[in-house]
């Protein structure tokens, strides 16, 4: 992982900083983490006592180094993503994590830190998670931004997805040292971005697909006008999409069928310049409908200037026994008068 490891020369350098700078120098020279505390003390021209006043072990020194460099790197990357859209921000973060070293010293340092990351993950997972948490939060924020923009899949578990992308990118970089041994060419940032794009459901443009109308939704479940014994009815077939756990037509859809049947039937009773809306609906369910189609047959009980009251009975295919019956009260209000569908039957 391409982390920033610069400790400013202009800032006041504490003794703890001196130990960390010495560790960075050793890592950059050797690419290994098997140096000793004595080496750090000797090169920093301090004492063992001073070292142990700041760190309990070499692991604590390296952990502090990783903490600092991760935080410093993520702060810089976050600043770079400010003002970018989510896809550009994601590309930038992956590119920065995957950026190849510009010098042999940085290459050695990256190798050493990558190996130590693996050691931490195996021996001190809680501390390792803490080290990675700033990067995890940055990726979470980018994913959240993408969902808000309508670019990423809104059903994502943001925290889990961010963790998966983080682990994928970090581990891919660790395996980068294998070069082309696995698949002919090393995995690069572009390939990792494409992989993340697939996981996030990234679209080139925000979803501008027209949302289905209510009539189209009803058509998808097979609700349509028809007749029963020569009378107007709304029908709906029993199918796997509309049944409950017992295999019967779902009660809420029966209520919807009743409401639509009454609404369509009542349109022919409206005067020009008026429309109608459901005021209340009471359904009594009598028996299940498990096969064939359901028929909602409306009958006007009272039609006035301000209200309509209907009884709507539900039957199954070829069955005169009621499956449900409802009383529906519609309010008549001013508005554009819709066209009914009874003529289509």
ZAGUDO-832940 format. One record per residue (C-alpha): residue in three letters; x, y, z. Coordinates in steps of 0.5 Angstrom, whole numbers. Layout:
// residues N
GUBA ALA X Y Z
...
//
This chain:
// residues 345
GUBA UNK 0 0 0
GUBA UNK 3 7 -2
GUBA UNK 3 10 5
GUBA UNK 6 17 6
GUBA UNK 12 16 11
GUBA UNK 14 23 12
GUBA UNK 15 27 18
GUBA UNK 16 34 17
GUBA UNK 23 37 19
GUBA UNK 20 43 21
GUBA UNK 16 41 26
GUBA UNK 18 40 33
GUBA UNK 21 32 33
GUBA UNK 20 29 40
GUBA UNK 24 23 42
GUBA UNK 18 18 40
GUBA UNK 18 21 33
GUBA UNK 26 20 33
GUBA UNK 25 13 34
GUBA UNK 20 12 28
GUBA UNK 24 16 23
GUBA UNK 30 11 25
GUBA UNK 25 5 24
GUBA UNK 23 8 17
GUBA UNK 30 9 15
GUBA UNK 32 2 17
GUBA UNK 25 -1 13
GUBA UNK 27 3 7
GUBA UNK 34 1 7
GUBA UNK 33 -7 8
GUBA UNK 25 -8 6
GUBA UNK 25 -12 13
GUBA UNK 22 -12 19
GUBA UNK 27 -16 23
GUBA UNK 31 -11 26
GUBA UNK 32 -10 33
GUBA UNK 30 -5 38
GUBA UNK 38 -5 40
GUBA UNK 39 -2 32
GUBA UNK 34 3 33
GUBA UNK 37 6 39
GUBA UNK 44 6 37
GUBA UNK 42 9 30
GUBA UNK 37 14 34
GUBA UNK 43 16 39
GUBA UNK 39 15 45
GUBA UNK 38 9 50
GUBA UNK 34 3 51
GUBA UNK 31 6 57
GUBA UNK 29 12 53
GUBA UNK 26 7 48
GUBA UNK 22 3 53
GUBA UNK 19 10 56
GUBA UNK 15 11 49
GUBA UNK 14 4 46
GUBA UNK 13 -3 50
GUBA UNK 16 -7 44
GUBA UNK 18 -6 37
GUBA UNK 11 -8 35
GUBA UNK 9 -2 39
GUBA UNK 14 2 35
GUBA UNK 11 -1 28
GUBA UNK 4 0 30
GUBA UNK 5 7 32
GUBA UNK 8 8 25
GUBA UNK 3 5 21
GUBA UNK -2 9 25
GUBA UNK 1 15 23
GUBA UNK 2 14 16
GUBA UNK -5 11 15
GUBA UNK -8 17 18
GUBA UNK -3 22 14
GUBA UNK -5 18 8
GUBA UNK -12 18 8
GUBA UNK -12 25 10
GUBA UNK -9 27 4
GUBA UNK -13 23 0
GUBA UNK -20 25 3
GUBA UNK -17 32 1
GUBA UNK -16 30 -6
GUBA UNK -23 27 -7
GUBA UNK -27 34 -4
GUBA UNK -31 36 -10
GUBA UNK -30 30 -14
GUBA UNK -36 25 -16
GUBA UNK -37 19 -13
GUBA UNK -34 15 -19
GUBA UNK -28 19 -19
GUBA UNK -27 19 -12
GUBA UNK -27 12 -12
GUBA UNK -22 11 -18
GUBA UNK -17 16 -14
GUBA UNK -17 12 -7
GUBA UNK -16 6 -11
GUBA UNK -10 9 -15
GUBA UNK -7 12 -9
GUBA UNK -7 6 -5
GUBA UNK -4 2 -11
GUBA UNK 1 7 -13
GUBA UNK 7 4 -15
GUBA UNK 14 7 -11
GUBA UNK 18 12 -14
GUBA UNK 24 10 -11
GUBA UNK 28 4 -9
GUBA UNK 27 6 -2
GUBA UNK 20 7 -2
GUBA UNK 19 0 -5
GUBA UNK 23 -3 0
GUBA UNK 19 1 5
GUBA UNK 12 -1 2
GUBA UNK 15 -9 2
GUBA UNK 16 -8 9
GUBA UNK 10 -5 11
GUBA UNK 6 -10 7
GUBA UNK 9 -16 10
GUBA UNK 8 -13 17
GUBA UNK 1 -12 15
GUBA UNK 0 -19 14
GUBA UNK 3 -20 21
GUBA UNK -1 -16 25
GUBA UNK -8 -19 21
GUBA UNK -6 -25 24
GUBA UNK -3 -24 31
GUBA UNK -7 -17 33
GUBA UNK -13 -17 29
GUBA UNK -16 -11 33
GUBA UNK -10 -7 33
GUBA UNK -10 -8 25
GUBA UNK -17 -6 24
GUBA UNK -16 0 28
GUBA UNK -10 2 23
GUBA UNK -15 1 17
GUBA UNK -21 4 20
GUBA UNK -19 11 17
GUBA UNK -19 8 10
GUBA UNK -25 4 11
GUBA UNK -29 10 13
GUBA UNK -26 14 7
GUBA UNK -29 8 3
GUBA UNK -35 8 6
GUBA UNK -36 16 5
GUBA UNK -35 15 -2
GUBA UNK -40 9 -3
GUBA UNK -45 13 1
GUBA UNK -44 19 -4
GUBA UNK -45 15 -10
GUBA UNK -52 12 -7
GUBA UNK -54 19 -6
GUBA UNK -52 21 -13
GUBA UNK -56 15 -16
GUBA UNK -50 12 -18
GUBA UNK -49 6 -14
GUBA UNK -54 0 -12
GUBA UNK -58 3 -6
GUBA UNK -59 -4 -3
GUBA UNK -52 -4 -1
GUBA UNK -49 -6 6
GUBA UNK -45 0 6
GUBA UNK -40 -2 12
GUBA UNK -39 -9 9
GUBA UNK -38 -7 2
GUBA UNK -33 -2 4
GUBA UNK -29 -7 8
GUBA UNK -30 -12 2
GUBA UNK -27 -7 -3
GUBA UNK -21 -5 2
GUBA UNK -19 -12 4
GUBA UNK -19 -13 -4
GUBA UNK -15 -7 -6
GUBA UNK -10 -8 0
GUBA UNK -9 -16 -1
GUBA UNK -9 -15 -8
GUBA UNK -3 -10 -7
GUBA UNK 0 -15 -2
GUBA UNK 0 -20 -8
GUBA UNK 3 -15 -13
GUBA UNK 10 -17 -11
GUBA UNK 8 -24 -14
GUBA UNK 9 -20 -21
GUBA UNK 6 -24 -27
GUBA UNK 6 -31 -24
GUBA UNK -1 -32 -23
GUBA UNK -4 -29 -29
GUBA UNK 1 -26 -34
GUBA UNK 1 -19 -32
GUBA UNK 0 -16 -25
GUBA UNK -6 -13 -22
GUBA UNK -7 -6 -23
GUBA UNK -11 0 -20
GUBA UNK -16 0 -27
GUBA UNK -17 -8 -26
GUBA UNK -19 -7 -18
GUBA UNK -23 -1 -20
GUBA UNK -27 -5 -25
GUBA UNK -28 -10 -20
GUBA UNK -31 -5 -15
GUBA UNK -35 -2 -20
GUBA UNK -39 -9 -21
GUBA UNK -39 -10 -14
GUBA UNK -42 -3 -13
GUBA UNK -47 -4 -19
GUBA UNK -44 3 -22
GUBA UNK -48 5 -28
GUBA UNK -45 10 -33
GUBA UNK -51 15 -31
GUBA UNK -56 16 -26
GUBA UNK -62 11 -27
GUBA UNK -67 15 -31
GUBA UNK -71 9 -33
GUBA UNK -78 11 -33
GUBA UNK -82 9 -27
GUBA UNK -88 4 -28
GUBA UNK -95 7 -27
GUBA UNK -100 5 -23
GUBA UNK -104 2 -29
GUBA UNK -97 -2 -31
GUBA UNK -96 -5 -24
GUBA UNK -103 -7 -24
GUBA UNK -102 -10 -31
GUBA UNK -95 -14 -28
GUBA UNK -100 -18 -23
GUBA UNK -105 -19 -29
GUBA UNK -110 -15 -26
GUBA UNK -115 -13 -31
GUBA UNK -122 -11 -33
GUBA UNK -127 -17 -35
GUBA UNK -134 -20 -34
GUBA UNK -137 -25 -29
GUBA UNK -144 -27 -31
GUBA UNK -145 -21 -36
GUBA UNK -143 -16 -30
GUBA UNK -137 -12 -30
GUBA UNK -131 -14 -26
GUBA UNK -124 -13 -24
GUBA UNK -120 -20 -25
GUBA UNK -113 -22 -22
GUBA UNK -110 -29 -23
GUBA UNK -107 -33 -18
GUBA UNK -100 -34 -19
GUBA UNK -94 -35 -15
GUBA UNK -92 -27 -15
GUBA UNK -99 -26 -11
GUBA UNK -100 -31 -6
GUBA UNK -99 -31 1
GUBA UNK -95 -37 5
GUBA UNK -101 -41 5
GUBA UNK -101 -41 -3
GUBA UNK -108 -37 -3
GUBA UNK -109 -30 -6
GUBA UNK -106 -25 -1
GUBA UNK -111 -21 3
GUBA UNK -108 -14 1
GUBA UNK -108 -15 -6
GUBA UNK -115 -17 -5
GUBA UNK -117 -11 -2
GUBA UNK -113 -7 -8
GUBA UNK -117 -11 -13
GUBA UNK -124 -9 -9
GUBA UNK -121 -2 -9
GUBA UNK -120 -2 -16
GUBA UNK -126 -5 -18
GUBA UNK -130 0 -15
GUBA UNK -126 6 -17
GUBA UNK -127 4 -25
GUBA UNK -134 2 -24
GUBA UNK -136 9 -20
GUBA UNK -133 13 -26
GUBA UNK -139 12 -30
GUBA UNK -143 15 -25
GUBA UNK -139 21 -24
GUBA UNK -142 28 -27
GUBA UNK -137 32 -32
GUBA UNK -132 36 -27
GUBA UNK -132 31 -22
GUBA UNK -127 25 -20
GUBA UNK -127 20 -14
GUBA UNK -123 18 -8
GUBA UNK -123 12 -3
GUBA UNK -126 15 3
GUBA UNK -126 8 7
GUBA UNK -126 1 5
GUBA UNK -128 -5 10
GUBA UNK -127 -12 8
GUBA UNK -129 -19 11
GUBA UNK -125 -25 8
GUBA UNK -129 -31 8
GUBA UNK -125 -36 5
GUBA UNK -118 -37 1
GUBA UNK -118 -37 -7
GUBA UNK -112 -42 -9
GUBA UNK -113 -43 -16
GUBA UNK -116 -40 -22
GUBA UNK -117 -32 -22
GUBA UNK -121 -28 -17
GUBA UNK -127 -23 -19
GUBA UNK -129 -17 -16
GUBA UNK -136 -15 -18
GUBA UNK -138 -8 -16
GUBA UNK -146 -6 -14
GUBA UNK -148 1 -13
GUBA UNK -152 2 -6
GUBA UNK -152 9 -7
GUBA UNK -149 15 -11
GUBA UNK -150 22 -10
GUBA UNK -147 29 -11
GUBA UNK -141 28 -6
GUBA UNK -141 20 -4
GUBA UNK -142 13 -7
GUBA UNK -143 7 -3
GUBA UNK -142 0 -6
GUBA UNK -142 -7 -4
GUBA UNK -136 -11 -8
GUBA UNK -136 -18 -8
GUBA UNK -130 -23 -9
GUBA UNK -131 -30 -12
GUBA UNK -127 -35 -15
GUBA UNK -127 -38 -22
GUBA UNK -133 -42 -23
GUBA UNK -136 -41 -16
GUBA UNK -142 -38 -13
GUBA UNK -139 -38 -6
GUBA UNK -137 -31 -4
GUBA UNK -129 -31 -2
GUBA UNK -130 -24 1
GUBA UNK -134 -18 1
GUBA UNK -133 -11 2
GUBA UNK -137 -4 3
GUBA UNK -133 2 0
GUBA UNK -135 9 1
GUBA UNK -132 14 -5
GUBA UNK -132 21 -4
GUBA UNK -134 25 -10
GUBA UNK -129 31 -11
GUBA UNK -128 37 -16
GUBA UNK -123 35 -21
GUBA UNK -122 32 -28
GUBA UNK -126 27 -30
GUBA UNK -122 20 -31
GUBA UNK -124 16 -37
GUBA UNK -127 9 -35
GUBA UNK -125 2 -37
GUBA UNK -132 -1 -37
GUBA UNK -132 0 -45
GUBA UNK -126 -4 -46
GUBA UNK -130 -10 -43
//
